[in-house]
Amino acid sequence: MPINDKPRRPRPKLITSLLLFLPGLFLLANLILPALSGPRIPRVPYSFFIEQVQDQEVARVSVGQEQIQYQLKDEADQPGQVLQTTPIFDLELPKLLESKGVEFAAMPPPGNRWFTSLLGWVIPPIIFVAIFQFFNRRGGPQGALSVTKNKAKVYVEGDANKVTFADVAGVEESKAELQEVVEFLRSPQRFTEIGARIPKGLLLVGPPGTGKTLLAKAVAGEAGVPFFSISGSEFVELFVGTGAARVRDLFEQAKKKAPCIIFIDELDAIGKSRNSGGFYGGNDEREQTLNQLLTEMDGFAVGDKTVIVLAATNRPETLDAALLRPGRFDRQVLVDRPDLEGRLAILKIYAQKVKLGDQTDLNAIATRTPGFAGADLANLVNEAALLAARRGSLTVDNQDFAEAVERVVAGLEKKSRVLNDKEKKIVAYHEVGHALVGALMPSSDRVEKISIVPRGMAALGYTLQLPTEDRFLLNEEELRGQIATLLGGRSAEEIMFGSITTGASNDLQRATDLAERMVTTYGMSQVLGPLAYDQGQPNTFLGEAGMNSRRMVSEQTAKAIDQEVKDIVETAHQQARTILTQNRDLLDKIALHLLHQEVIEGDQLQEWLSQVQVETDSLNNHQPQAELVEV
C-alpha cells in the first residue's frame, strides 16, 4: 500500500467562519461608524441647494464624491448653518459657484473614517491568509504548494499487494534480464568489488498490456526495496515549471530512501524527441521537464547506495536520443507478446483465481489465442468467469472460454439486430464463401466456426479462423492465400446473386492493405523487384504504419505500384471465384444449413470443409515464388 508521511488533518471550521465574518464586519463598519462619529448634518435636495446658490445665500462649498457640504450666510454675512446634499453629475456647478462669488474646494478626507480605512488595509491580507490556510489544511501534508510535489506512489517491503517474479509469466527472457538488477540491489558489493557498474536506467519496451508495469513491481518486490511509481503525464501541469519541480522532488525523495527503484510509466509523455516536432517552441513545459530528468539522471548517485530508474513505453522510436545514450537508459528490455508456452503459463496464473471445470483445457485455449498479451488473457479469464456465472454454472468450462474468445475477437452478440430473409441469405453465402476458400488455401488458419448472428458494431456475420500453431514467417503464396480468403465472401455474392453489397467493405480494405505491403514493404513484385517503397518501418508494437508511409517516388513508379497491387488482388479474386464455382453444390448445402441453424462448428463443419476440391491447374496460373516474410 502507498505510504504517507503524516496523518491527514481535519478540515478547519474556524477558517471557514472567518471567511464569512470578516466581509460582514467590513460592511457593518461602513454603515454604523458614520452614525457614531458626531451630530448629524441636515440633508437637503440638490435642487434646493442650487436655488440657495442662485439667491446668494451660500458662503462656501466643499464638494466630495459622496456628498456636498455647504455653509449659509447669516444676516450679518457671517458663517451660519451647515447643510449637505447628494451630488449629481453637473458640469455647470463650478461656473455657477464662481459667478456667484462662492468659495468652493474639494472636501478633505473625513476624520471619522479612520477605522474604516484601517479595515480596508487590514482585511484583504487577512482574507488572503485565511484562504491560503484553508487550502493548505485541505491539501494534506503537502499543503497548498503541493502542485510542485511529485505524485509518485511509494510501495515498501511488506505490502499486502507485493508482486514477485512468480506472479509474472510469458516473459522469461525479460525476467532473466531484470534478475541481474535484483541481485545488484540485494548484494551490490559482489559487483562493485570487481569494478562492475549497474545501469542507471532500464527501459522496458513492448506493446500495451504485455506486463511492463507488473515486471517493474516484481523487481522491487524481489529486491525488497522502496518502489516509486509515477506516470509520465503526471509531471506536466498547466503551470510552467511544475514538471521540472516535480522531477527534482521525486529524485530528492528517492535519495532519502536509497537503495530504491523509480518507475516512470509512459515515458514518451515527457521524453519525446526535441527534433521531431513533439514540442512547440524552445521553452515548452515538456522540454523543461525532459531537461530536468536528463540532469537528474546524470547526477543522482548517492554514495554507496543505489537508485535505479525503470521506465516503460510502447513507442521507443519517439524518444529523445539523449535519453537513450549510455549513462542514462543504458539498457532496453523487450517485453513482447507471449508465445504458446507463455500464454499457457499466464492462463494458469489467472485461472487460479476462478473455479475451473474438470474438463477445462487451458492448452487448447492458449492455442486459440495467438497475439494475445497478458492483459488480454487476464480479461479473457474474467469474461469466461462472468459468462459461467451468467448461465448459473459453478465452474468455468471450455464453452465459456470459447465464447469469451469470440467476444474479445468479434464483439458482443447482437441477437436483437434482426435481418430480413434476403439479407440473411446474402450474409450466409458470404460467410460460407470465406470458409470454403480459407479451407483450401495453403497454411491458412483453421476454420472453427461460421455464424450469421451479428456481433460487435458492424459485423452481420463472421467466420472464425484460429491458428494451429504460432507463426513468425509467411511466404508469398500464403499471403496471396490470405487475400483470396478475404475475397471469398464477395466472390460468393457475385456467383450466387450476380451483384455485390456493402458487406465486403472491410474485406476489401484488408486485402488491399496486405497487397500493398507485399509490393512496397516485402519486395514481392516481379516488376518492381526487391525494393522497399514505404517511408520506414511500421510500428511493430502497434501493428500499423505511420501516416503518409509511402516514400516520394516518380509518377511511373507510383503507377507501377498501383498496377501490381491491383494484379495481386485481382488474381486472388479469380482464385476465390474458381474455388467457389467448382464447389457450387457444397456452397449451397452449407449455406442452407447455416440459414436454418445460424451457427455451424465442430466435427460437422470440418467434415464439410474436407470435401472442398479444386483442379490444381486452375490455381497454379499465378504460382508465386516462396519468399518468407516476417509477420
C-alpha positions in Angstrom: 0.0 0.0 0.0 1.2 3.6 -0.6 2.7 5.2 2.5 2.1 8.7 3.8 4.4 10.7 5.9 1.8 12.4 8.1 -1.9 11.7 9.0 -4.5 13.8 7.3 -5.7 16.7 9.4 -9.4 17.5 9.7 -11.0 20.4 7.8 -10.7 23.6 9.8 -14.1 25.2 10.8 -12.6 28.4 12.2 -11.2 29.5 8.9 -14.5 29.0 7.2 -16.2 31.1 9.8 -13.7 33.9 9.4 -14.2 33.9 5.6 -17.9 34.7 6.3 -17.4 37.0 9.3 -14.7 39.4 8.0 -16.6 40.8 4.9 -19.7 41.3 7.1 -17.6 43.2 9.7 -16.3 45.5 6.9 -19.8 46.3 5.6 -21.1 46.9 9.2 -18.3 49.4 9.8 -19.2 51.4 6.8 -22.9 51.6 7.9 -22.6 52.1 11.6 -19.4 54.3 12.2 -20.7 57.4 10.4 -23.7 57.4 12.8 -21.4 57.2 15.8 -18.9 59.9 14.6 -20.9 63.0 15.7 -24.1 65.2 15.3 -26.0 64.5 12.1 -25.8 67.3 9.4 -29.2 68.1 7.8 -29.6 66.9 4.2 -31.5 68.9 1.6 -32.4 68.1 -2.1 -29.8 69.1 -4.7 -32.4 71.4 -6.4 -32.9 73.4 -3.2 -29.1 73.7 -2.9 -28.9 75.3 -6.4 -31.7 77.7 -5.6 -29.8 78.9 -2.5 -26.7 79.4 -4.6 -28.6 81.5 -7.1 -30.1 83.6 -4.3 -26.5 84.2 -3.0 -27.3 82.6 0.4 -24.3 80.2 0.3 -21.0 81.3 1.8 -18.7 78.4 1.0 -19.0 74.8 -0.5 -17.0 71.6 -0.1 -17.5 69.2 -2.9 -16.9 65.5 -2.4 -17.6 62.3 -4.3 -20.3 61.1 -1.9 -21.7 64.4 -0.7 -21.6 68.2 -0.9 -21.4 70.2 2.3 -22.1 74.0 2.3 -22.5 76.8 4.8 -25.1 79.5 4.6 -24.6 83.3 5.3 -26.3 84.8 8.4 -27.9 88.2 8.5 -24.6 89.9 9.1 -22.9 88.0 6.3 -21.2 85.8 8.9 -20.9 82.0 8.7 -24.1 80.3 9.6 -25.8 76.9 9.4 -24.1 73.9 7.7 -26.1 71.7 5.3 -25.4 68.8 3.0 -26.8 67.4 -0.2 -26.2 64.4 -2.5 -24.1 65.4 -5.6 -25.2 64.7 -9.1 -23.2 64.9 -12.4 -23.4 68.6 -13.0 -20.6 70.3 -15.1 -22.2 73.7 -14.7 -21.8 73.8 -10.9 -18.3 75.2 -10.8 -19.2 78.0 -13.2 -22.3 78.8 -11.2 -20.4 79.0 -7.9 -17.7 81.2 -9.4 -20.3 83.6 -10.9 -22.0 84.0 -7.5 -18.7 84.5 -5.7 -19.0 81.4 -3.6 -15.8 79.9 -2.2 -15.6 76.2 -3.1 -13.0 73.4 -2.7 -12.7 69.7 -2.7 -13.8 68.0 0.5 -10.9 66.8 2.7 -11.0 63.1 3.8 -13.3 62.9 6.8 -11.6 62.3 10.1 -14.3 59.9 11.3 -13.4 57.2 8.7 -10.0 56.2 10.2 -11.3 52.9 11.4 -12.9 52.1 8.0 -9.6 52.9 6.2 -7.8 50.7 8.6 -10.1 47.9 7.9 -9.6 48.5 4.1 -5.9 47.9 4.6 -6.0 45.1 7.0 -9.0 42.9 5.9 -7.7 41.9 2.4 -4.4 40.4 3.7 -6.3 38.6 6.4 -8.7 37.2 3.9 -5.8 36.1 1.7 -4.0 34.4 4.6 -7.3 32.7 5.7 -7.9 31.3 2.2 -4.3 30.1 2.0 -4.5 28.4 5.3 -7.8 26.9 4.3 -6.4 25.2 1.2 -3.2 24.4 3.0 -5.1 22.4 5.6 -7.3 20.7 3.0 -4.3 19.8 0.8 -3.0 17.4 3.5 0.7 17.1 4.4 1.9 18.8 1.2 -0.4 21.8 1.6 -1.2 24.4 -1.0 2.2 24.2 -2.6 1.7 20.5 -3.4 1.4 21.4 -7.1 5.3 21.2 -7.2 5.4 18.0 -5.3 5.6 14.7 -7.2 2.6 12.4 -7.2 4.5 9.1 -7.1 3.0 6.3 -5.1 5.5 4.6 -2.8 5.4 0.9 -2.1 7.6 -0.7 0.6 8.5 -4.2 1.6 5.7 -5.9 3.4 2.9 -4.5 1.3 -0.1 -6.8 1.1 -0.1 -6.5 -2.7 3.6 -7.4 -3.1 4.5 -8.6 -6.6 7.3 -11.1 -7.3 8.6 -12.8 -10.4 6.3 -15.8 -9.6 3.3 -13.5 -10.5 4.8 -12.7 -13.9 4.7 -15.3 -16.8 5.3 -15.3 -20.5 8.3 -13.0 -20.5 11.0 -15.3 -19.3 13.8 -13.6 -21.2 12.8 -10.2 -19.7 12.7 -11.7 -16.2 16.2 -13.1 -16.7 17.5 -9.7 -17.8 15.9 -8.0 -14.8 17.1 -10.6 -12.3 20.6 -9.0 -12.6 19.1 -5.8 -11.3 17.6 -7.6 -8.3 20.9 -9.3 -7.5 22.7 -5.9 -7.6 20.2 -4.3 -5.3 20.4 -7.2 -2.8 24.2 -7.5 -2.8 25.9 -4.7 -4.7 29.3 -5.5 -3.2 29.6 -8.6 -5.3 29.5 -6.3 -8.4 31.4 -3.3 -7.2 34.4 -5.3 -5.9 35.3 -6.2 -9.4 34.5 -2.7 -10.8 31.1 -3.5 -12.4 28.5 -0.8 -12.6 24.8 -1.5 -12.7 22.9 0.5 -15.4 21.4 3.7 -14.1 18.3 3.2 -16.2 16.5 0.4 -17.9 13.8 0.9 -20.5 11.0 -1.6 -20.8 9.8 -1.7 -24.4 6.8 -3.6 -25.7 3.2 -3.5 -26.9 0.5 -2.3 -24.5 -0.7 -4.9 -22.0 2.4 -7.1 -22.0 3.2 -6.6 -18.3 5.9 -3.8 -18.3 4.5 -2.2 -15.1 4.0 -5.6 -13.5 7.6 -6.5 -14.2 8.8 -3.3 -12.6 6.8 -4.0 -9.5 8.2 -7.6 -9.4 11.8 -6.2 -9.5 11.0 -4.1 -6.4 9.2 -6.9 -4.7 12.1 -9.4 -5.3 14.8 -6.9 -4.2 12.8 -5.7 -1.1 13.4 -2.0 -1.7 11.0 1.0 -1.9 9.3 1.4 -5.2 8.3 4.9 -6.5 5.7 4.6 -9.3 4.5 7.5 -11.4 3.2 8.1 -14.9 5.0 10.5 -17.3 1.8 12.5 -17.8 1.7 13.4 -14.0 4.8 15.6 -14.4 3.1 18.0 -16.8 0.6 20.6 -15.5 -0.8 23.9 -16.6 1.8 25.9 -14.6 5.2 26.4 -16.3 8.0 24.8 -14.4 5.8 22.4 -12.4 7.1 19.3 -14.2 10.8 20.2 -13.6 10.0 20.9 -9.9 8.3 17.5 -9.6 11.2 15.7 -11.1 13.6 17.4 -8.6 11.3 16.5 -5.7 11.0 12.8 -6.9 14.7 12.3 -7.0 15.2 14.1 -3.7 12.8 11.6 -2.1 14.5 8.7 -3.8 17.9 9.7 -2.5 16.5 9.7 1.1 15.1 6.1 0.6 18.0 4.7 -1.4 18.5 2.0 -2.4 15.2 2.1 -4.3 13.6 2.0 -7.7 11.9 4.8 -9.6 9.4 3.6 -12.2 8.2 6.1 -14.8 5.3 4.6 -16.9 4.5 6.0 -20.4 7.9 7.7 -20.6 7.1 9.1 -24.1 4.7 11.6 -22.5 7.7 13.7 -21.4 10.5 12.1 -23.4 9.6 12.8 -27.0 12.4 13.8 -29.3 13.0 17.5 -29.3 13.7 17.4 -33.0 10.6 15.7 -34.1 8.0 18.4 -33.7 6.8 16.9 -30.4 7.5 20.3 -28.7 6.1 23.7 -29.6 8.6 26.4 -29.2 12.0 26.4 -27.5 10.8 26.8 -23.9 8.0 24.2 -23.7 6.9 22.8 -20.4 7.6 19.2 -21.5 11.0 20.2 -22.8 11.9 21.7 -19.4 10.7 18.5 -17.7 12.8 16.4 -20.0 15.9 18.5 -19.5 15.5 18.3 -15.7 15.1 14.5 -16.0 18.3 14.2 -18.0 20.1 16.4 -15.5 18.9 14.3 -12.5 19.8 11.0 -14.1 23.4 12.3 -14.7 23.9 13.4 -11.0 21.8 11.4 -8.6 24.4 9.0 -7.4 24.1 8.6 -3.6 27.4 7.3 -2.4 27.3 3.5 -1.9 23.6 3.4 -2.2 21.8 2.8 -5.5 18.8 4.4 -7.2 17.7 2.7 -10.4 15.3 4.2 -12.8 12.9 1.9 -14.7 10.7 3.3 -17.5 8.2 1.8 -19.8 7.0 2.8 -23.3 5.4 1.3 -26.3 6.8 3.9 -28.7 10.6 3.8 -28.3 11.1 5.4 -31.7 9.7 8.7 -30.5 12.1 9.1 -27.6 14.8 11.7 -27.5 18.3 10.4 -28.3 19.7 12.0 -25.1 17.5 9.6 -23.0 18.9 6.5 -24.7 22.6 7.3 -24.5 24.9 5.3 -22.2 24.8 6.7 -18.6 21.0 7.2 -18.7 18.8 4.5 -20.1 21.7 2.1 -20.8 19.7 -1.0 -21.5 16.5 -1.7 -23.3 14.5 -4.8 -22.3 11.9 -6.1 -24.8 8.7 -7.2 -23.2 6.9 -8.8 -26.2 3.6 -10.7 -26.6 4.0 -14.2 -25.2 4.3 -17.4 -27.3 2.2 -20.5 -26.8 4.1 -21.7 -23.7 4.0 -18.1 -22.3 0.2 -17.8 -22.9 -0.3 -21.2 -21.1 1.7 -20.0 -18.1 -0.2 -16.7 -17.9 -3.6 -18.5 -18.1 -2.5 -20.9 -15.3 -1.7 -17.8 -13.1 -5.1 -16.1 -13.7 -7.0 -19.4 -13.7 -6.1 -19.8 -10.0 -8.5 -17.1 -9.2 -11.5 -18.8 -10.7 -13.1 -22.3 -10.3 -12.3 -24.3 -13.4 -14.2 -27.4 -14.6 -12.6 -30.8 -14.6 -12.6 -30.9 -18.4 -11.3 -27.3 -19.0 -8.3 -27.5 -21.3 -6.0 -24.4 -20.9 -3.6 -25.7 -23.5 -6.3 -25.6 -26.2 -7.3 -22.0 -25.0 -3.7 -20.9 -25.3 -3.5 -22.3 -28.8 -6.6 -20.4 -29.9 -5.3 -17.0 -28.6 -2.2 -16.1 -30.7 -1.2 -12.5 -30.4 -3.0 -12.0 -27.0 -1.0 -10.0 -24.5 -1.0 -10.7 -20.7 -3.7 -8.1 -20.1 -5.8 -9.7 -22.9 -5.5 -13.1 -21.3 -6.5 -11.7 -17.9 -9.5 -10.1 -19.5 -10.3 -13.4 -21.2 -10.4 -15.4 -18.0 -12.6 -12.8 -16.3 -15.0 -12.8 -19.3 -15.2 -16.5 -19.1 -16.0 -16.4 -15.4 -18.7 -13.8 -16.0 -20.3 -15.9 -18.7 -20.2 -19.0 -16.4 -21.9 -17.1 -13.6 -24.5 -15.7 -16.0 -25.6 -19.2 -17.1 -25.7 -20.4 -13.5 -22.7 -22.7 -13.6 -20.5 -23.2 -10.5 -17.3 -23.8 -12.7 -15.8 -22.2 -15.8 -15.8 -24.7 -18.7 -14.4 -24.8 -22.2 -17.6 -23.4 -23.7 -17.3 -20.3 -21.5 -13.7 -19.8 -22.7 -14.7 -20.3 -26.4 -17.5 -17.7 -26.1 -15.1 -15.4 -24.3 -12.6 -15.7 -27.2 -15.3 -14.8 -29.7 -16.4 -11.8 -27.6 -12.9 -10.5 -27.4 -12.2 -11.0 -31.1 -15.5 -10.3 -32.7 -17.5 -8.4 -30.1 -20.8 -9.0 -28.2 -23.6 -10.9 -29.9 -26.4 -8.7 -31.2 -29.4 -11.0 -31.3 -31.7 -8.0 -31.2 -30.4 -7.0 -34.7 -32.9 -8.9 -36.9 -32.1 -9.3 -40.6 -34.8 -9.8 -43.2 -34.7 -13.1 -45.2 -32.9 -11.6 -48.2 -30.1 -10.1 -46.2 -29.8 -13.2 -44.0 -29.3 -15.3 -47.2 -26.6 -12.9 -48.5 -24.7 -13.0 -45.2 -24.9 -16.8 -45.1 -23.4 -17.3 -48.6 -20.9 -14.5 -47.8 -19.6 -16.3 -44.7 -19.6 -19.8 -46.3 -17.6 -18.3 -49.2 -14.9 -17.2 -46.7 -14.9 -20.7 -45.1 -14.6 -22.7 -48.3 -11.8 -20.6 -49.8 -9.9 -20.5 -46.4 -10.2 -24.3 -46.1 -8.2 -24.8 -49.3 -5.6 -22.1 -49.1 -2.1 -23.2 -48.1 -1.1 -22.8 -44.4 -4.3 -20.9 -43.7 -5.7 -20.8 -40.2 -8.2 -23.5 -39.3 -11.9 -22.5 -39.8 -13.5 -23.2 -36.5 -16.9 -21.6 -36.7 -19.3 -20.0 -39.2 -22.1 -17.7 -37.8 -24.7 -15.3 -39.1 -25.5 -13.9 -35.7 -24.5 -10.3 -35.7 -21.6 -9.3 -33.4 -20.0 -6.0 -32.5 -20.8 -2.7 -34.1 -20.9 -3.7 -37.8 -20.4 -7.5 -38.3 -23.6 -9.1 -39.6 -21.9 -12.5 -39.5 -18.4 -13.9 -39.1 -16.1 -16.8 -40.0 -13.8 -17.6 -37.1 -10.4 -18.8 -38.1 -7.9 -19.9 -35.4 -4.2 -20.9 -36.0 -3.0 -24.3 -35.1 0.5 -23.0 -34.1 2.4 -19.8 -33.7 3.8 -18.5 -37.0 6.5 -15.9 -37.4 7.2 -16.1 -41.1 4.9 -16.2 -44.1 5.8 -16.7 -47.8 4.2 -15.0 -50.8 1.9 -18.0 -51.5 0.5 -17.8 -48.0 -0.1 -14.1 -48.2 -1.9 -14.5 -51.5 -4.0 -17.2 -49.9 -5.0 -14.8 -47.1 -6.1 -12.2 -49.7 -8.1 -14.9 -51.6 -9.8 -15.9 -48.3 -10.7 -12.3 -47.6 -12.3 -12.0 -51.1 -14.2 -15.3 -50.8 -17.3 -13.6 -49.4 -17.5 -11.1 -52.2 -16.9 -13.8 -54.8 -19.8 -15.9 -53.3 -22.2 -12.9 -53.6 -21.2 -12.5 -57.3 -21.7 -16.1 -58.1 -25.0 -16.6 -56.3 -26.7 -13.3 -56.7 -25.0 -11.6 -59.7 -24.4 -8.5 -57.6 -22.3 -7.2 -54.7 -23.2 -5.5 -51.4 -21.6 -3.2 -48.9 -20.8 -6.1 -46.6 -17.4 -6.7 -48.2 -16.0 -3.2 -47.5 -13.8 -4.3 -44.6 -12.6 -7.4 -46.5 -11.6 -5.2 -49.5 -9.7 -2.8 -47.2 -7.7 -5.5 -45.5 -7.0 -7.3 -48.8 -5.8 -4.0 -50.4 -3.5 -3.1 -47.4 -2.0 -6.6 -47.4 -1.3 -6.5 -51.2 0.3 -3.0 -50.9 2.6 -4.2 -48.1 3.6 -7.2 -50.3 4.7 -4.7 -53.0 6.1 -1.7 -51.0 7.5 -3.4 -47.9 8.2 -7.1 -48.6 9.5 -6.7 -52.2 7.2 -9.4 -53.6 6.9 -8.0 -57.0 8.3 -9.3 -60.2 8.1 -5.9 -61.9 9.5 -3.6 -59.1 11.9 -6.1 -57.7 13.4 -6.3 -54.2 12.9 -2.7 -53.2 11.1 -1.1 -50.3 8.9 1.9 -51.2 7.4 2.5 -47.8 8.5 5.5 -45.7 10.0 3.5 -42.9 9.5 0.5 -40.6 5.9 0.3 -39.4 5.3 0.4 -35.6 5.7 -3.3 -34.8 4.1 -2.8 -31.4 1.0 -1.0 -32.7 0.8 -3.1 -35.8 0.4 -0.2 -38.2 2.5 2.2 -40.3 2.6 5.9 -39.8 0.7 8.4 -41.8 1.9 9.1 -45.4 4.0 6.0 -45.2 5.0 5.7 -48.9 8.2 7.3 -50.0 8.5 10.0 -52.6 8.5 8.1 -55.9 8.2 9.0 -59.5 4.9 9.0 -61.3 5.9 5.9 -63.3 6.8 4.0 -60.1 3.6 5.0 -58.4 1.6 3.7 -61.4 3.6 0.5 -61.3 2.9 0.0 -57.6 -0.8 0.6 -58.1 -0.9 -1.8 -61.0 1.0 -4.5 -59.1 -1.4 -4.1 -56.1 -4.4 -4.4 -58.4 -2.9 -7.5 -60.2 -2.4 -9.3 -56.8 -5.9 -8.6 -55.6 -7.5 -9.4 -58.9 -5.5 -12.7 -59.1 -6.7 -13.7 -55.6 -10.2 -12.7 -56.6 -10.2 -15.1 -59.6 -8.8 -17.9 -57.4 -11.7 -17.4 -55.0 -14.3 -17.5 -57.8 -12.7 -20.6 -59.2 -12.8 -22.5 -55.9 -16.5 -21.5 -55.2 -17.6 -22.2 -58.8 -16.2 -25.7 -58.7 -17.8 -26.3 -55.3 -21.1 -24.8 -56.0 -23.2 -27.7 -54.6 -21.2 -27.7 -51.4 -21.6 -23.9 -51.1 -25.4 -24.3 -51.4 -25.6 -27.2 -49.0 -23.6 -25.4 -46.2 -25.4 -22.1 -46.7 -28.9 -23.6 -46.5 -27.9 -25.4 -43.3 -26.4 -22.2 -41.9 -29.7 -20.3 -42.6 -31.5 -22.9 -40.6 -29.1 -23.3 -37.7 -27.4 -19.8 -37.7 -24.2 -21.4 -36.4 -22.0 -24.3 -37.7 -19.0 -25.6 -35.9 -17.3 -28.7 -34.6 -16.9 -32.0 -36.4 -19.8 -31.4 -38.8 -18.1 -28.2 -40.2 -14.8 -30.0 -40.5 -16.4 -32.9 -42.4 -17.9 -30.5 -45.0 -14.8 -28.4 -45.4 -12.8 -31.6 -46.1 -14.9 -32.1 -49.2 -13.7 -28.9 -50.9 -11.9 -29.8 -54.1 -10.5 -27.8 -57.0 -8.4 -28.5 -60.1 -4.8 -27.8 -59.3 -4.0 -26.3 -62.7 -6.6 -23.6 -62.2 -4.8 -22.3 -59.1 -1.3 -22.6 -60.4 -1.6 -20.0 -63.2 -0.1 -17.4 -61.0 2.0 -19.5 -58.7 4.3 -17.1 -56.7 7.9 -17.7 -55.6 8.1 -18.9 -52.0 9.8 -15.9 -50.2 9.5 -15.8 -46.5 8.4 -12.6 -44.7 8.3 -11.9 -41.0 4.9 -11.3 -39.5 
